[in-house]
């Protein structure tokens, strides 16, 4: 068989539907995982007031 003769098999309608369902399910799982990781990072981060450096007095001329 030559390279010209070979064709990738096409998906049937049910195969395409299964692939689309799987893709959507994986995308939802990825979004949920990202949301959990962001929530964990926010919980670990100190409050914004604690991380801000103290303000410096104005420089005199």
C-alpha positions as CSV (number, residue, x, y, z in Angstrom):
1,X,0.0,0.0,0.0
2,X,1.4,3.4,-0.9
3,X,1.0,6.6,1.0
4,X,-1.6,7.8,-1.6
5,X,-3.8,4.7,-1.0
6,X,-3.9,5.1,2.7
7,X,-6.7,7.2,4.2
8,X,-7.4,7.7,7.9
9,X,-10.6,6.1,8.9
10,X,-13.4,8.6,9.4
11,X,-15.6,8.5,12.5
12,X,-19.1,7.4,12.3
13,X,-21.8,9.6,13.7
14,X,-22.0,7.7,17.0
15,X,-18.2,7.8,17.2
16,X,-18.1,11.5,16.7
17,X,-20.9,12.0,19.3
18,X,-18.9,9.9,21.8
19,X,-15.7,11.9,21.1
20,X,-17.6,15.2,21.6
21,X,-19.1,14.0,24.8
22,X,-15.7,12.8,26.1
23,X,-14.2,16.2,25.1
24,X,-16.9,18.1,26.9
25,X,-16.5,15.9,30.0
26,X,-12.8,16.4,30.1
27,X,-13.1,20.2,29.7
28,X,-15.6,20.3,32.6
29,X,-13.2,18.2,34.8
30,X,-10.3,20.5,33.9
31,X,-12.3,23.6,34.8
32,X,-13.4,22.1,38.1
33,X,-9.8,21.1,38.9
34,X,-8.5,24.6,38.1
35,X,-11.2,26.1,40.4
36,X,-10.2,23.8,43.2
37,X,-6.5,24.6,42.8
38,X,-7.2,28.4,42.7
39,X,-9.3,28.1,45.9
40,X,-6.5,26.2,47.6
41,X,-4.0,28.9,46.5
42,X,-6.3,31.7,47.8
43,X,-6.7,29.8,51.1
44,X,-2.9,29.5,51.5
45,X,-2.1,33.1,50.6
46,X,-1.9,35.6,53.5
47,X,-4.3,38.4,53.6
48,X,-3.5,41.4,51.3
49,X,-3.0,43.7,54.3
50,X,-0.4,41.5,55.8
51,X,1.7,41.3,52.6
52,X,1.8,45.0,51.8
53,X,5.1,46.6,52.9
54,X,4.7,49.5,55.4
55,X,4.4,52.9,53.7
56,X,7.5,55.0,53.6
57,X,7.5,58.6,54.9
58,X,7.9,61.2,52.2
59,X,11.4,62.3,51.4
60,X,12.3,65.7,52.6
61,X,14.1,68.1,50.2
